[in-house]
Amino acid sequence: MRQIRFSCPADIRSRPKEAELRPKMYPEEFRRKVLDLVAAGRPAAQVAADLDIGDQTIYAWRKQELIDTGQAQGITRGEQTELAAARQRIREVETQVAILARARDLLQEPHSRNGGSLPSGAMAAEGLPVPPACRLLSSARSRMLRRAHPAALPSTLFGMPG
């Protein structure tokens, strides 16, 4: 039987694997046991060497534990989670504002039904995300929504004719 060998370019072999680039995620139970060992008097460097983790990781966990228990100043893990969620929501709202502002500009320009460019196509060409744009614009064009809640439409918010 003939054995086939595949060769790999040298630059691929020398690159670190993707998993090596990301920080390791340790379960909460593991963190707790490591911190208990350190609290019992074992040196953090020894615990780190025994468990094959970085000693700076243990020091960071200890610092965060002191913050979470109120013994040191800083942002608790609960507050960090809230802050991350708030930042994500801010990014979403900023994207929606950019979409609506650009849609306002595009909808004020005349477009022919025969081959004219669609606002969603122009926004995609400019790098704006199309699915949220379509969701936002389709709700603004709904006749039922227009009659029921005219003040809430992006067209009235941006001074466009309804």
N, C-alpha and C positions, 0 to 999 in steps of 0.2 A: 504494500500500500504506500502510495506516495504522500509525503507530508508537505503541506503547503505552509509556507511561512509568510507572514505579513510584516512588512517593515513599516516603521513609524518615523516620521520626520523628527529630527533631533529636537526642534523647538517645542514639539508637543510633549515629548518625554520630560523635558526640563521644566515645563510649567507646573505649578502646584495644582493639585486637584481642586475642583470647585468646593468640595467639602472642607478642605484645609483653609480656604479663604474666609469662610464664615466662622464666627465664634461658636463654640460648642454650647448647646443648651443642656443644662443639667436639671433633673427633676427637683422639685421643691424638697422632697423627702431627703434626697442626697445632700442638698445644701444644708439642711437642718442637721443631719448627722455629722457633717464636716465641721460645722460651727460648734456643735456639742463637743467634739473632740478638742477643738481649740480652747473652748471654755473650760474643759477639764484640765488644761495645763499643758497639753502637747504643743510643741512649737509649730507654727503655721508652715514653716519651710519643710519640716519633717512630714507633716500630714500631706502636704502638696506632693512631695517626692514619693511617698508611699502610694498615693492614689493617682499619680500621673496627671496632676492638674497644676496649673500655674499658681505660684504662691500669691501673686498679685490678685488673682481671682478670689482667693480666700480673703485677702485683706479688703477687697471691694465688697464681698458678701458681708463681712463683719461690719464694715462702715454702714452699709445699707440697713443691717439689722439694728444698729444703734439709732439710726434715723427713724426707722419704723416704730421703735419702742419709745421714742421721744427723748432719748439720752443724748442725741446730737441734732444739730440743726440741719435741715435739708428737706428735699422733697421725698415724701413717702412713696412706696410702690403704688398705692391706691391713687395718689395724686398724679403720679407719672402716667398711669393708665388713663385717667381723666384727661390729662393734658394731651396725650397722643390722640385720643378720640376727638378732642376739640380741634386739634391741628388738622386732622383728616377732614372734619366737617368744614373748616375754613377753606381748605383746598377745593372741596367740592363746590362751595358757594362762590369762590373766586372764579372757578371754571364756568359756573352758570352765569355769572355776571359778564364774563368775557364773551360767552356765546350770545347772550341777549343783546349786548352792545353791538357786536358784529352783525347779528341778525337785523337789528334796527337799521344799521347802515345799508345792508344788502337789500332789505325789503323796501327801502326808500328809493333805490335805483329801479328804473323801468326794466322789466323782464318780459320777453315775449314768450308765449306758450309754445311757439314753434322753434325749438332749438336754443332758447335762451338758457343761460346758466342758472342752476338752482342755488339757493343760498347754502344748502348743505354741502354741495360740491365745492363752492368757494371756501367755506369754512374748513373743509377737509384739506384743501390745498394750502391753507395757512396754518395747519397743524392743530386746529381745534378738534376735540373729540366729537365725532358725528352722532353716535347714538344718544348722548345726552342732549345734543342740539335738536335732534329730531323729536325727542320726547318733549322738550320745552316748547318747540315751535308748533307741534301738533296740538298741544293743549291750548295754545294761544289762538289757533285757527278754528277751534271747535265752535260751531254756531250756538250750540246749547250753552256752553260755558260763556260765550260772549254775551248772550242775553241774560244769563243768570247772575254773573259776577263781572260786569264790565270794568269795575275799578281794579280788579285783581289781575287783569291781563297785562302782559309785558308791553303791549302796544300802547296802553294808556300810561303805563309807568314811564315809557321812553318818549312820549309825545307823538307816537305814530297814529295816523288815522285808523279808526276802527273799521 
